[in-house]
Amino acid sequence: MCCSDCQDVSGVSAASVEDHAAHVRELLQPMTNRTAESVTVADAVGRVAHTDVASPVDLPLFENSQMDGYAVRAADIASVPAVLRVVGTVAAGGAHDRTLQPGTALKIMTGAPVPDGADAIVPVENTTSDGDDVTINVSREAGEYIRQQGSDVRRGMVLVRAGQLLAPRHVAVLAAVGLSHVDVVSRPRVAVITTGAELVDAGSDLQPGQIYDSNGITLAAHLRANGADVVAVLRSSDDPEVFRGVLASAVTAADLVITSGGVSKGDFEVVKDALEPMGGTFGSVRMQPGGPQGTAVVDGVPVLNFPGNPVSTVVSFVVFARDIVREAAGLSPLPKHTVPLKNSIDSIRGKRQFLRGSVQDGHVSLVAGPGSHLVAAMAWADVLVDVPADVTALDAGTEVSVVAL
């Protein structure tokens, strides 16, 4: 925790959002030095190219027919109708090993290689078949309906640049030139640990005092959506010894561990109780929601400790971890921009507010109050409205900074 000399509204020493964000970035910066890994082209969607990717071949690979029809010599059909003898058929995937002679034609399918001696394709619609003969009713110039080798891609042409986020359209061209694998930026491996004796899996029968564990699923979803490889989603009770065992398992598989819950000032703050003796630091950040925060390094692996209220967990990830996780995955940060308020709002002096909002018709409206337990509003919001700590009220029409969710 990077603390400043300032205090929050309760008089407790607290860090600014900027200070804590800088501390987290310093802690996680080594994670951004990513190496390349090879993945199959079929699995490359959503990954980031590590280097430029050049084509190893021409595309088309060879001259081929653009239409179902007849391969001919253009000189033979300069005057129409012209009757030619059909001497064979060339199918896609096949070939004709003899040179086409004057006065003859080969029936040819779309994509089939153009035989030697032929220099035009006549679509079947322009012909009349009669046994072994075909009548050509429309003349064609040399080159018509022939796809030339390399007319789409030349060998050595760069198809994908380093840093390109690979979409299905990129996969299509990589597969078309015969690449089975591509080097991509390796993803940061992240483990998630939720804490609390009250947590149970969705679908379980709830006992008195129990709640469903949404934070593990939610954090994993946010991490995956921002380029991380989630290697584990774990849960611990409120027993520090149990938590240390769960954490030991997590750090062996991850570049980063994110915990949820157990960081405040209650009697069962398992994360704080376990990590403070191991050098972890905990304190308050002047923000709402998400004030209690902690950081640690365990066996060389950074550990970010977020509060357990569901909204606080998400806001903490968005404000402190999302950009650097995206950077580690080779992705650009999500843009921040300003939008006018649709209605006036009030805020708490001394704490930077991250309020849930929805942007419609060029204005942003709040969708709920500041409470960190109001989970449903997170689903209705598409931005966080960033209100500075020294602001207590904003009028309708005021431009505010918003952070995309």
N, C-alpha and C positions, 0 to 999 in steps of 0.2 A: 504494500500500500504506500503510495506516495502522498504524504500529508503536507498540507500547507499550515500556516499559522492562523488561518481563519477558523471560525467556529460556525456550526450550524445553529438553527434557531433554538435548540435546547441547551446551547452553551458548550457542547462537546466539540473538541477539535475535529475538523473535517477537511478533506481534500476537495479541491475543485474538480469538476469533470475533466477539464483540460489536463490537470496534473496527473490524475489517475489514468487517463487515456495514454498519456506519454509514458507512464510507468509500465502499463500493459504492453505498449508497442515495443519498448526496450526489451522487455522480458521475452516477447514472442518473435523479435526480429530474426534470430537465427533460423526460425522455422521457414522463413521466406526464401532461403537459399535452396531452392528445389533442383533436383536433378531430373534427367529424362528417364522415362520408362517406356517400354514398348508394349503396346496393346494391339489387339486385332482391330482391323478397320471396322469390323462389325460392332465393336464395343467402343468406338471412338466418339460417338455423339456426346456432346457436353464436355469433352476434354479440350485442352488447349495445346496446340501444336508447339513442340519444343524448338524445332528448327524448320527452315523452309523445306517443303517437300516438292521435289521435281519429278516429272514423269519419266519413267524408264523406257517408254515406248512412244511411237506415234499413235494417234487416234484419229480416224479409224486406223486399225492395224494394217489394212490392205484396201485396195479399191474394191468397193462392193456396191451391190444394186440398191437403189433407193426405193424400188417398186417391185411388185410381182409383175413379170412381163417376159420380154424376150431380149436377150443380148444379141446385138447386131453390129454390122459395120455401117456407119452412117452413109457411106458412099453407095451402099446397096439400096437405100431407101430414099434417095434424093428425089425420085419421082414415085408418086403413089397413085393408085395402089401398087404394092410390090409384093410378089409371092416368093417366099423363101422356104427352103427345106429345113425342117427341124431335125437336128442331129443328136439331140440329147437334152438332159435336164441338169441344172446345177442347183442344188438345195443349199440352204444356210447350213454351214458346217461342212459342206462338201467342196469339191473342186473339179475342174475339167482340165485334164492334162494335155489336151491337144489344142493347137492354134485354130481359131475359128476361120474357116475358109470362105472366100467370096461366094455369095448366093445362098449362104446357110445362116441359120439362127439357132440359138440355144435357149430353151425355156429356162427362166431364172427366177429364184425366189428372193424376197426382200432380205438383204444382209448377206447374200451369197457372194463369193468372190467373182469379180468380172474376169472372164476367160481371156487369155491372150488372143489378140486379133480383133476383139470386140471393142468398140469405142462409144457405144451409146446403148441405152436401154429404152425399149418401147413398152409403155405400160400395157397390161393385158386389155385394158378398156379400149385401146386404139387398134385392136387386132381382131381378126376372124380366123378361127382355127378350122382346118379341114384335113383330118387324118394326119399324114406326115408333113403337111404344108401349113404355113401360116401366112395370111394376107395382112400386110402392114398398111393401115389406112391413113396414118398420119406420119409425115416425115419428121425426123429428129436430127439435131445437130450433134456433132461429136462432143462428148462430155455430158450430154443431158441424162439426168437421172442416175448419174454415177457419183458416189461419194468418194472423193479423192483421199488417198492415204495422207494422214497428217493434217487434213483440212480443219480438224477441230483442235488437236493438241499435237505439238511437235515434241519429240524426245528432248528432254532437258528443260522443258518449259516448267516454271514454278507454278504449281497448282494451289498451294496453300502456304501462306507466310507464317513465320514464327510468331506466336502470340495469338493466332487466329483461334477463336472459339469454334470448334467443329460442330457444324449443323448437319442434318441429313443430306443437304445438297453437296457438302464437301465429301461426305462418305461415298456418295454416288460416283464422283469423279475418281476418287482414290481406288475404289473397287474396279472401275471401268478400265483403268490402266494396269490392273493386275497386282496392285499392292495388297498384301495380306496383313501387314502390320504397319504401324506408324508410331514415331516417337512423340510422346506427349509429356507435358509437365506433370511430374509426380504429385499426387494429392497429399495434403497434410492429413495425417492419421489422427483422429480425435476420438477420445473415449468420454462418455458422459456418465456421471454418477449422481443419482438423486438420493436424498437422505430423508429419513423420518419413519418412525414406527407406525405412523398412521397411513402410510401409502400401500395400496394394493393394486394389482393389475386390473385393467379394464375387463369387464365381464365377470369379475369375482363378486360373490355375495358380500355386501358391506356389513361389517359389524359396527356397533356404536363407536363413534369417534373416528372411523376410517374414511378415507377419501381415495378417489382414483388417482393414480400417478400419471399426470399429463405432462409433467415437465421433461421427463426422459424422452418421450416420443416427440415433444415439441422441439426441444433443443436438437435432437437428431435430425428432424425435418429441416430446421433452419440451417444446420451445418451442411447437409447434403445439397440443399438448394444453393449453397454458396461455395460449392466445389470441394468440400471435405469428404474424406473417406471415414465414415463412422465405424470404428473397429469394435466398439462395445457400448452397450447401454446397460448400466449396472445400477443396483440399488443397495443401500446400506441401512441398517437400523440405527438407533441413536447411541449405540455402544461404540466408543472410540476405537476399541480393539478390533471390532468387526469392520469399522470403516477403514482402518489402516490396512487390513487384509484385502479389502476390495480395491483400495487405491494401489496397493502393491501389484495386484493383477493388472490394473489399468495401465500403469506406467510402463510395464514391460512391452505393451503392444502399441503405444501411442506416442505421437510427437507433442500432443497437448491433451490435458485432461480438464474438463469443465465440470464443476460440481454445482449442485443446486440445493440450497437450504443449509441450515446449521451454521450461520455466520454472524448472527446478531448477538443479543445480550440476554437471551433466555437461559433457562437451566439445562437445556438439552441441546446445546449448540455443538453437535458432534464434529463438524468440520473444523471449527475454530479450536475446540478442545484437543483434537488430534494433531493439527498442523502447527499450532503456535509453538509447542515444544520442539518441532522439527524445523523451526526458522520461518514459518509462515507469518505474514503480517495481515492484520485485520483492522478495520476502522470504518469511518463513515465518509461518504462522498456527498457533496451538497447538491443532491438531485432527488427528484421524486417522479416516478417510483424508482427503486433500485439503490437506496442509500447505503445499506450495509454491503461492503465488498471486502474481498480478501485475495491474496496471491501467495503462492508458494512455489518452490522448486523441489521436486522429489526425484532422486536418482537422475538428476540432470534434465528432467521433464517439467516444463512449466505447468502449473495448476492454477486455473482461474476459479475463484469461489464466488458464485452469485447467490443472492438471496432466494428464498424458496417460494415466495408468492409468485403465481404463474406469470402475471404481467411484469413483475420486477425481473424475473428471469429473462424474458424475451427482450425487454428494454435494455438490460445489461448486455446481452449478446449483441444487439444492434449497435449500441453506443460504443462498446469497448472492444469487441472481438470480430465483428463481421468483416470490416474492411481488411484487416490483416489476414484473416482466414482466406478471403478472396485473393489477396495478393499472393499468399503462399500457394494457391491453386492456379496462379497465372491469370486470374480474372481481374478486370478493372473494378474500382470501387463504384458502388451505386451512386448516381449523381444526387446532390442536394440542390434544392432550388427554393425560391420564395413564391408564395401564393397569398393573395389577400384573404383576410378573414371574412366569413359570411356574417358572423355575429360577434358581438363584443365578448371578451372573456376576462375572468379574474384569475390571478395567480398568487402564489405564496412568496413573499419576499424572503430572499436568502437561500432559496433552493431553485435550481434550474429544473424546470418542468418539461417532461416529455409526454405530452397529452395525445391521446388517440384521436385521429381525425380522418375525415373522408373528403376527397377532392372531387367536386362535381361542378360543372359549368364554370370552371376557372376560379372557383372559390373553395376554401376549406372550412368545414364545419366540424365541431367536436362531436364525437359519438358517445361519449360517456364522461363521467367524472374522473378524478385522478386516482381513485382507489385501485390498489394493486391486486385486488381479488376479482375485479370485474373482467372475467375471461371472455365472455361473449362479445364484448365490445372490440376485442382484438380481432375477431373474425370480421367485424363490420368495418374496421379501419383499414385504410391503405397507406397511411402515413403517420409518423409521429410529428407533432407540432412542437418545435423547440422554442421554449420561452425562457429568456435569460433570467438569471437569479435575481437581478435587481429590478425586475418588472413586476408590478402588481396588477396592472390592468391594461388591456389593449382594446381599442375601439374597432368596430366593424370597418372593414376596408383596409386595415393596417396590414402591410406585407409582413409575413412571418416565414421563418425558415422551416421547411419540412423535410423529413428524412423518409425515404420510401421503405415500406415494410416488405 
